[in-house]
Structure formats: structure tokens, C-alpha cells
Amino acid sequence: MTETVPALFGSDMLADPYATYAQIRGPASWNEQMGLWLLTRYEDIRWALGEPRLSSTMPPPAGHSADGSSDLLADMSTFVKSSLVFTDPPDHTRLRRLVIAAFVPSVINELAAPISMITNRMLDEHADSLDLAAHLAEPMPIAVLGQLLGVSLLESEGAQLKQWCDDFLLPFGRDVNTVSSDELARVKAAAQGLHGFVDTVLSRRTADGTDDVVGRLLAGESQDRLSEQELFANIVLLLIAGHENSTSLIGNGAAMLLELPDIRAELAQDSSRWPAAIEELMRLVSPNQFIRRQAREDVILGEQTIRAGDAVMLILAAANRDPGAFPEPDRFVFDRPNRQTVALGHGIHYCLGAPLARLEGRIALQTVFERWPAVRQAGDLVYANNFNVRLLHSLPVATG
């Protein structure tokens, strides 16, 4: 076992994590700093994503809060045990079969017009002082999810829903003893808010054949349908995962295109190239930079033995810029021969919301750059303090 150098996830990595990933890319290695294995190469990560001996399950937040509010753990446990992303077969197989029915192409494709409408409305409202992160990338995906779930959201309501999603995740990866009283209050408020939102969504739908996402989630034979807990967990998962990937793609994709006038010129000349552009941006941006697994039993990878119980971090962003899989990996290249990135996973855990993220990213970015061909950056980029999901908080631009 060897410690990986340099140290990961320091503040200097916020602006550019990719240089560090390039330095550490190599065979599986033990990272003493975090007490886990690091996988950074494309082939290793594709293997790991399909390896059943590496589990997706994770324990809910452990411990007891200082004020004795152990009920904090109830919603966390429900979310972890019933959420598609944190389960393994056979539970995962059943959940995915039931949830995937809600994401048929016809349902996603019907969102194109609402996405375009919401995008243009947000751009209209802020055209005189536009921040592509704060005014588009952050609010648009959560507003679209409201449409998907049959609830029209004002911008302030969307912002509140997003805040609940962020606060709900505060205890994850931590002992609850370390959650401050202020954070505890935010988590409780978030759980109450999310329960109220999910109740509102479900109260507007019944299992009477309504052909939309919620109608499909509610459908099924009585003995084989999503339970109340599973509905809550997977609608919350949809809210969290369904906006963060798109927010990252739109914000970071816009920042990248602002630095690539030649690529923008090609897109202006031939708009049919936008889907290929989105695939390449997804690879370069890697919205979800890494995910974790845990070994169920001993697993040999190359010259290393990952022991049962060991944690493994799969750095998707490093894999997506692996020169062994993507020649000249830091360059934007249309129509790469290998388009099988791991930006949105691989195998049984491939992101169900991938078609929605692609659609939102294409419509948002195409609208911006076709509406204002001369748009340019007009201020400093501000990144969220989040190494897992790479998010921009601010991307001010001038449109004239």
C-alpha cells in the first residue's frame, strides 16, 4: 500500500481539479489521507462500476445528536435503504425496474418545450445583468423538475426546494455527533419541507393511469409497487440528482465554451452538432466527480488486493480525461471515437436522468449562444465548496 501524493481536495483544487487528477492517475492505490482506495484510470473504473463485489450500499449517518434528537436518523435511514442509488441487487433490480418506467423517452421528450420556455424566461428576466450560473444553471433544472412532477414552481419556491435538498444531505458521511445545533435545525426543516413537497406531489396524482412520471411511479400491481418510503426516497433522489448534474453541466459547460470561440463558431454554423458538443462537455466537465463503493469481499485489481470492508473512491473525472481512453484528453474534440464516458456512471447504476440532463444542457447552452453570439465572461468565476459535484455559483457575462 502506498499513500497517494499530492493531497486531495484542498482549496487549490476548487478552480482546477483536473491537474491534480492527472498527477495521481495510475494503478489502484491506497490513500492514507482518506483511508480508502483510489481508482483513477478509465478501464479500472469501468470495471469497478460493473463489479458486483463492490457494493453501492452505504450506512446512514451514525451516532446520536447532542440534544438527543435521534429521530433525525429516521429520514436518513429511509433515504439510504430505499433509494435506488444506494442499493445493490436484488433490491436495486426491483427498484430500478419500477422507477425506470417513469423515464420513458416520451415523458422526457415532452419536456423540451417547457425547458425552452423556462430558459428563455430566465434569460429575459436577467438579460441586463446576467449571471449564467446564478440566473440559469442553478434555478432552471429545479424548475424543470417541478414540471416533471406536476408542480409549477415560482423562482423563490425552486430556490427553497433546492436549499432543502442541500440541507437534507448535511449529515451524510458524518457522525451525527459532529452536526451542530444550527445544522441539525436545518436538516429537520429540510426533512419536513421535503415531506411536505412529496405529499403535495403525490396528492395530485393517483394510480389511475395518468401517463406522467408520478403516475408511473404510483402504478404497478399492489403487491409489487413502490412503498410509501420508497416513493419518498426516490422522489427526493430525483430532486437531488436530477438538478445537480444539469446545474454542473450548464454552468461549467458555458464557462468552457466561452473560452472556445472556434467551437462556438462551428456550432453556430451547424446546430446539428450540439448533441455531440454536449457529450464532449459532459466528459470534460464530469458533473459528479467521484463516487464511492465498498468491497463485499476481497477483490484483486492489478497488483493490489482490496480487502473486504475497504472503501473505494472511483474518480470519474480522472477516468474521463485518461489519455489511454481519450487521446489529447484536455482538448474539446467533436465526435471522438470513444464516446462511452463514465460521467453519468456505467452498468446497472447508469444515471436514469441522463437523457434529461443532456436535453437541459443542450437547450440551455444552445439558447444562450444562439441568442448572444458575442457573449463574453464579465467577472470572476466562483465555485461552490463541493468537490463531489462540481458547481459554479457565479459566472457573470456581458451579452452585448
HUURBEL-V125913 format. One record per residue. N is the residue number from 1. SS is DSSP state (H for helix, E for strand, L for the rest). Layout:
# HUURBEL-V125913
<<N,SS> <N,SS>>
This chain:
# HUURBEL-V125913
<<1,L> <2,L> <3,L> <4,L> <5,L> <6,L> <7,L> <8,L> <9,L> <10,L> <11,H> <12,H> <13,H> <14,L> <15,L> <16,L> <17,L> <18,H> <19,H> <20,H> <21,H> <22,H> <23,H> <24,H> <25,L> <26,L> <27,L> <28,L> <29,E> <30,E> <31,E> <32,L> <33,L> <34,L> <35,L> <36,E> <37,E> <38,E> <39,E> <40,L> <41,L> <42,H> <43,H> <44,H> <45,H> <46,H> <47,H> <48,H> <49,H> <50,L> <51,L> <52,L> <53,L> <54,E> <55,E> <56,L> <57,L> <58,L> <59,L> <60,L> <61,L> <62,E> <63,L> <64,L> <65,L> <66,L> <67,L> <68,L> <69,L> <70,L> <71,L> <72,H> <73,H> <74,H> <75,H> <76,H> <77,H> <78,H> <79,H> <80,H> <81,H> <82,H> <83,L> <84,H> <85,H> <86,H> <87,L> <88,L> <89,L> <90,L> <91,H> <92,H> <93,H> <94,H> <95,H> <96,H> <97,H> <98,H> <99,H> <100,H> <101,H> <102,H> <103,H> <104,L> <105,H> <106,H> <107,H> <108,H> <109,H> <110,L> <111,H> <112,H> <113,H> <114,H> <115,H> <116,H> <117,H> <118,H> <119,H> <120,H> <121,H> <122,H> <123,H> <124,H> <125,H> <126,L> <127,L> <128,L> <129,L> <130,L> <131,E> <132,L> <133,H> <134,H> <135,H> <136,H> <137,H> <138,H> <139,H> <140,H> <141,H> <142,H> <143,H> <144,H> <145,H> <146,H> <147,H> <148,H> <149,L> <150,L> <151,L> <152,L> <153,L> <154,L> <155,H> <156,H> <157,H> <158,H> <159,H> <160,H> <161,H> <162,H> <163,H> <164,H> <165,H> <166,H> <167,H> <168,H> <169,L> <170,L> <171,L> <172,L> <173,L> <174,L> <175,E> <176,H> <177,H> <178,H> <179,L> <180,L> <181,H> <182,H> <183,H> <184,H> <185,H> <186,H> <187,H> <188,H> <189,H> <190,H> <191,H> <192,H> <193,H> <194,H> <195,H> <196,H> <197,H> <198,H> <199,H> <200,H> <201,H> <202,H> <203,H> <204,L> <205,L> <206,L> <207,L> <208,L> <209,L> <210,L> <211,L> <212,L> <213,H> <214,H> <215,H> <216,H> <217,H> <218,H> <219,L> <220,L> <221,L> <222,L> <223,L> <224,L> <225,L> <226,L> <227,L> <228,H> <229,H> <230,H> <231,H> <232,H> <233,H> <234,H> <235,H> <236,H> <237,H> <238,H> <239,H> <240,H> <241,H> <242,H> <243,H> <244,H> <245,H> <246,H> <247,H> <248,H> <249,H> <250,H> <251,H> <252,H> <253,H> <254,H> <255,H> <256,H> <257,H> <258,H> <259,L> <260,L> <261,H> <262,H> <263,H> <264,H> <265,H> <266,H> <267,H> <268,H> <269,H> <270,L> <271,H> <272,H> <273,H> <274,H> <275,H> <276,H> <277,H> <278,H> <279,H> <280,H> <281,H> <282,H> <283,H> <284,H> <285,H> <286,L> <287,L> <288,E> <289,L> <290,E> <291,E> <292,E> <293,E> <294,E> <295,E> <296,L> <297,L> <298,L> <299,E> <300,E> <301,E> <302,L> <303,L> <304,E> <305,E> <306,E> <307,L> <308,L> <309,L> <310,L> <311,E> <312,E> <313,E> <314,E> <315,E> <316,H> <317,H> <318,H> <319,H> <320,L> <321,L> <322,L> <323,L> <324,L> <325,L> <326,L> <327,L> <328,L> <329,L> <330,L> <331,L> <332,L> <333,L> <334,L> <335,L> <336,L> <337,L> <338,L> <339,L> <340,L> <341,L> <342,L> <343,L> <344,L> <345,L> <346,L> <347,H> <348,H> <349,H> <350,L> <351,L> <352,L> <353,L> <354,H> <355,H> <356,H> <357,H> <358,H> <359,H> <360,H> <361,H> <362,H> <363,H> <364,H> <365,H> <366,H> <367,H> <368,H> <369,H> <370,H> <371,H> <372,L> <373,L> <374,L> <375,L> <376,E> <377,E> <378,L> <379,L> <380,L> <381,L> <382,E> <383,E> <384,L> <385,L> <386,L> <387,L> <388,L> <389,E> <390,L> <391,L> <392,E> <393,E> <394,E> <395,L> <396,E> <397,E> <398,E> <399,L> <400,L>>
